[in-house]
């Protein structure tokens, strides 16, 4: 074993980049292109004082502060509005990108046996780890340049070169910081699935801390690493202190990751796994209970996590209606308590409709992960033992698909329940329970459609399953920001959410519900047929 701990990390970095270049390119184009294209459109959307005044009034309400973060004090320019709307949003997407890359480069390669093969060669004991860290550094550096360059070319009203640089570089550093957090989680956990769950759990806590402090105590937002990007004072004083904090944190996380790697064995985590039973549980009599046992921690984490996440949003419902008091058009309506109550309820319903999109997308993620495990376990060879027994492909596919559907529905239901309970606790006038039920029912069809698309890809084109993640991201953007960015109607119709409407602020369209359910059922059947006829470890 070489004495130098990082020996040959440069060679491994070049090999990793040759392997991952397409995945990296897709992420860079998606995030960099999104950022630049939105910036280029902002002068048309919010180029006038009237448009800026309207949007900043909305963004300064507690509901929008909880989503986007707090704006600095006015007066505002188009650039201020852009930074206020996009900074936290892009930081979240940057974290998702880095979690995906970091887990795959570290724990993912260990799970597949690749790290063990490489470590048997003449390389340093931490060379694979440092190669992964360096790849994250390169990717986020390129992304920072794309962000800053895109802003410079967009020519937003109120921008300056210093602000473009501080925003672009800080977003890149934020992504790197969360990527290194995922690397640390990969040293703690014993599998890529556990490492991913741990990383998102920590990120969820960080996000909730940012949301709660932004709404009530903005000074304490400094305590949340995700809140640092809000403290940049972009296009004002261009504060570089948050970038410095991210740099220091990234260095500390790198040192921690190396230290943890030194104190664990290959293919093991620092956190010891609980020893199993001497004899299998009587419930483990088939693939249904086996998959449920394997996925129980993931399911529990998502259900509890999204329940808490939704409850935190519900806790600010008593301040959401403040938008009515700040809007001169509705001041006269407030004189009539009954009319005011109705107006407040309508605003709350609109906010619930917006939140339902977030909850649905979040609930889709664990369901697709479980369905996709059929392909990943197939590639790793762990399904061979099951295929060697009298377990049909149809039954195995139904088991993974069924657990994916159940998990997503449970997670979505937990989110809606948490929102309903928390909101009605803080509201003076409780919202009827059917408001939340309608919001749930309206989005279930879209949820099932995405799961069905994933199942169809697993059945016929498993190598292209990443397309469903890209489509989910594009869907979230078009559905969540469609009205804000004045997207044409035909663009929103490219997603299942575009047909649902703004439920519960509007009525539930049952015809849309049923044809989406029918299409989802058709795609599920297509996926089952494909998995029956294609070769294993391949695709038609």
N, C-alpha and C positions, 0 to 999 in steps of 0.2 A: 504494500500500500504506500503510495507516495506520501512524503512528509508534508507537502504543501496541500492544505485542505481544499483549495479551490482549483487545483491543477486540472487543466483541460476544460474548464468551464466555458472558455471562449469557443472551443470547438463544438461543444454540446449546444451552445447558443446558436451557432450557425446551422446545425442540424435541425434544431427545433424551429428556427425561422423558415427553413426550407419546407418543413412539414406543415407549419401552421400559417403560411403566408396568405392562403385564400381566406381562412377564417378571420385573420387579422384585417385583411383588406375589406371584407364585408362590414366588419364593425366600424372601421375608420370611415368608410364611405357613408354608412348609415348615420352615425352620430355627427360626423363632420358636415355631411350634406344637409342633415336636418337643421343643425345650428345655423349654417350659412344661409340656407333658403328661407328660414323664418326671419332672420335678420334683414335679408334683402326685401322682404315684404312689409316690414314694419313701418317704413315711411309712408306707404300707401294706407295702411290700416290706422296708424296713430300719428299722422303727420300734422294734424291741426290741433289747436289748443282745446277746442271743444271735445274732440275724440279722446285726447289725453286726459282731460278733466273727468270724462265719463268712466274711462277704464280705471283710473287711479282711485276714484270714489269706490268702485267695486273692490279693487285690490286691497284697499285699506280697511275693509270690513273683517271682523274676526274669522269668518268662514274662509275667506280667501287667504288671510294671513296664515291660517293653519295649513293650507295647501302649498302656497308659494313662498311663504316667508314675509317678513315685514319690509315695506318700502322705507327709504330714507325720507326725511322731511322735504317738502316741495320748495320751489316750483319744479315741475318735471318736464323732461324732454322725451322724445321717442326712445332714445337710448336708455333712459332711466326705466321706462316701462319694460323694455326688452330685458334688461338685466333683472328687474324685479320678477318677471314672469318665468324666465328661462334658467336662471342660475341654479336654484334648488332642483328643478326638474332635470337638468342635464347632469348634475352631480349624482342624482339617483341612477340615471341610466349609465353613467360612468362606473358606478359601483357594481351594477349588474354585469357589465362587460368584464370588469376585472375579476369578479367572483368566478365567472365562467372560465376565463383564461387561467387564473391562478390555481383553481382546484384541478383543472385538467392537466396542467403542467407538473403538479406536485403529486397529490394523492391519487389522481387519475392514472398517471403513469406507473405508480407503485401498484395499484390494484390490477393493472393489466400485465404486470411482470416485467415491463420495459426497464424500470429503474434497476431492478435486480440484475438484468442482463448487462446494463451499462456499468453498474458498479463492479462487476466481475472483471472489467477491463482495467487498464492502467490509468485511472482517473482519481482525483482527490475525493475524499469521503463526502464533501459537501458541494462537489462540482455541479451535480444535477440541480441542487437547490439554488445555487448562485446563478446558473443558467436561466432558471425560471424567473428569478428576481430581475435579472438583466433584461429579459424579454419584456416583462411588465414595464420596466423603465423606458425601453425603446418605444413600445406601443403608446404609452401615455405621453411621452415626449412628442411623438408625431401628432397625436390628437391635440395636444396643446397648441402646436404650430398651426394645425388646421383651424382650430377655433379662432386664434388670434388673426390669422390671415383672412379667414372668412369675414370676420367683423371689419377688418380694414377695407376689404373690397366692397362690402355691403354699403358703406357710407351712410350709416344711420345719423339722423339729426342729433347732435349733442355728443357724438363720440369723440374720442381722442386716442392717439396711439398708446399713451400710457394706460388708459382704461382698457383698451383691447388686449394689451399684453397682460395686465394683472388679472383680467377675467379668464383669458385663455390658459395662461400658465397655472393659475390657481385651480381651475377645473381639472387640468391634467394632474396636478399634485394631489388633488382630492381623490381622483380615481386610483392613482398609485398607492396612496395611503390605505384605501379600502382593499386594494389588491393584496397588499402586504398583510393586512388583517386576515384575509383568506388564507394566505400562506401559513400564518401562525396557527389558524384553525386546522389546517391540514396536518400540522405536527401534533396537535392535541388529539384529533379524532382518529379512529382506526379504519375509516373508509371514506371514499369520496362523498358518498351520500350523507354520512354523519358530519363531515367537514362542511359541506354546503349548508346543511340545516343549522349548524352552529354559527356559521358566518352570517346567515340571514337573520337568525335570532338576535345576534348582537347588533346587527344593522337596524333591526326593527326597534330595539330599545333606544338606540341612538336617534332614530327618526322621531319616536314618540317624545323623547326629551326635547328635541328641537321644536316640535309642534306645540307642546304645552308651554314652554318658556316663551315662544314667539307670541302666543296669544295673551298671556298674563304677565310674564316677567321677562321682557326682551333682554335685559342685562344679563340674565343667566343663560342666554343662548350660547354664550362663549363656552359653556360646559359641554356642549354637544359638538363633536367634530364635524357633523353635517351642517351645523349652524355657522361654522367659520366662513363658509363661502358667502354668507349674507353680510358679513362684516367687512367686505372688501371696499365699500364706499366707491363702487365702480363709477367712473366718469365724474366723481366729486373729488375727494382727496386721494383716490387710488391707494388704499391702505394695503401695504405688503405684509403686515404683521400676520394675517391668517396664512399666507403662503409660507412664511417662516415657521409657523406652528406645524403646518402639514409636513414640511421638510424634516423638522426635528422628530416628529412622530413617526415618519417613514423610516428614519435611521434607527430609532429605538425598536420599531417592529422588526426591522431586518436583523438587528442584533438578537432580539428575542427568538426569532425563527431559527437562526443558526444555533443558539444555545439549546433550544428545545430539540433540534435535530440531533445534537450531540448526546442527548440523554434518552434517546429512544432507539429501538431496533427497527430495522427495515420491515415494512409491512405491518407495523404496529404503531399505536398512538401513545402519547404521554399519559392520557387519561385511560386508565386500565378498564377493559371491558369486563363486565360481570361474568363469572364462570357459568356455564350452562348447567342444566340438570343432568343427573346421571341417566335418567330415562326420559324419553320424549313425553310431552303432555298428551293425554288422551284426545285432546282437541286437534292435535297435529296428525290427522288421518288422511290428508289429501292436499292438493295444491291450493285450495281455497283458504284453508286455515294456515298453511305454510306462508303464503304471500301476505296474509293479514298479520302474521307474527313478525315477518321481516319488515313490514312497513308500519307497524303500530306506532313507533316513536315519531316517524315522519308525520303520520296522520294526526297524532295527538298534538305535536308541535304546531302544525298549521291551524288546526281547529282552535286551540287555546290562543295562539298568537293573533289570529285574525279577529277572534272575539274581543280581545283586549284592544287591538288596533281600532276596531269599529267603535268600541265603547269610549275610547278617547275622543273620537270625532263627535259622538253623541253628547259628550260632556260640555261642548261649546255651543250647543243648540240654543241655549238661553240668550246668547249674544248674537247669534246669526241674524235675528230679526231687527237688530239695531240699524241695519241698512235702511229700513223704512223711515226711521227717525232722521236719518241724515239726508234723505232724498226729499227735496221741497215738493215734489209732485204728490207725495203720499202724506204730507203733513196734515192736510185737511181731512183725509180719510181716518186719521187717528182719533179725531174727535168723536167718532161713533165707535164705541168699544166692540160692538158686534162685527162691523165692517173691518175694523183694525185686526180683530182676531182672524177673520177670514183671509185678509191680506197676508198676515204673518204666516198662516198655515200654508198659503200658496208658495211663499218664499221658501219655507222649510221643505215643502214637497220638491221644489226645483233643486234644492241642495241635496236632498236624498237621492234624486235621480242621478245627479253627478257622482255621488258617492257610490251608487250601485255599479257604475262602470268600473271604478277602482276595485271594489270588492269582487266583482265577477272576474276581472283579469287576474287578481291575486288567487282566487279559488281555482282557476283553470290550471295554474302552474303545477301544484302537486298532483293533480289528476293526470296531466300529460306526462309528468315525470314517472309515475307508476306505469302508465301504458308503455312508455318508451323503455322501461326496464326490460320488457320482453326482448327488445332488440339488443340492448347492451349486455344482458346476461347471455344472450345467444352468441354474441361475438366473443365473449370471454370464455365460453365453453361451459358455464355453470348450469346450463339447461340440459346438458347431455345426460346427466344422471336421471332427470325426469323423463326425457325422451326414451331412455332405455327401459323404462317401466311402461305398463299399459295405460299411459296418459295420452290421450289424443291431442293433436295440435289445436283442434277446435276448443276442447275443454280448457287447455292452457291459455289460449288467447282470450276466451271468455272470462277466465279468472282475473287476468291482469286488466282487461278492459272494465270488467265489473268493479274491481277495487278502485280503479281510476275514477269511474263515475261516482261511486259512493263517496270517495274522499272529497271530490270537488263539491258535491252537493252538501255534504256535512260542513265543509269549510265555509261555503257561501251562506248556509243557514246559520252557522255560528256568528258570522259577521252581521247579518241582518238582525239576529236576536240581540247581540251586544249593542248595536246601534239603537234598537227600539227601547231596550231597558234603560240604557244610559240617558237617551234623549228625554224619555217620559219622566225620569227622575228629576231632571233639572228644569223642565218646562212647567210653567204655571198652568197652561191649558194642554193637557196630554193629547197626543196625536192618536187617532183611531188605529187599532192594530191592523186593519185591512189596508192602510196606506203602505205599511212595510211589506205585507203579504203580496200586494200588487207589484211592488218593486221587485220582490223576489221572483214571482212568477214570470214577469215580463222578461227577465234576463236569464232565466233557466234555459230557454231555447238556444240563446247565443252560446251559453256555456257548453251545452251538449254538442253544438255544432263544431266547436273548436276541438273537443275531445274526439269527436267522430273523424275530423280531418286527421288528427294524429294517429288514430287507429287505422285509417285507410293508408296513410304513408307507411306505417309499420308493416301492413299487409303486403304492399306492392313495391314501395320504394323506400326501404328503411334508411338508405344512405342519404336521402334527401329530407330526413325528418327535421333538420334544422330550419327548413322553410316555414314550418308551423310557428316557430318562435319568432321569426322575422315578421310573419303575418300578424301575430298577436301584438308585437310591438307597434307595427304600423296601424293596426286597428285601434289600439289604445290612444295613439296620437290623434287620429282622425276623429274618434268619438269624443275624446276628452277636450281637445282644443279646436274641434271643427268650427264651432260658432265663434270662438274667440278670434280665429284667424280667417274667418269668412270663407271657409272652403265651399266650393260649389256643391249642390245637392247630390250630383252624380258621384262625387268623391266619397261622401259619407255612405252612399248605398253600396260601396265596395266591401263593406263590413256588415256582419249580422246586426250590430247595434244600430246601424243606419235605418233599419226597418222597424225597430221597436218603438221609437218615439221617446218622449221625455216622461216616462212613467216613473213615479206616480203623479207628477204634475199634470199629465194628460191621461186619458183613459187607456186601459190595456186593450190592444188590438188582438183579439183571439185568433183571427184568420192568419195573421203573421206568426203567432205562437205555434199554431198547428202545422203550417207548412215548413217552418224551421225544424220542428220536431220530426216531421216526416223526412226531411232531407238528412237530418242527423242519423235517423234510423237506417236510411239507405246507405250512407257512408260507413256506418258500423258494419253492415252486412257485406259491403264491398271489401272492407278490411279483413273480415273473417275469411272470405273466399280467397283473397290474395295470400293470406298466410297459409292456407291449406295447399295451394298449388305451387308456391315458389320454393326454391331450394333454401335450406337453412344456411345462415351466414352469407346470404347473397340476396339478389333481387331479380325479378323478371326484367 
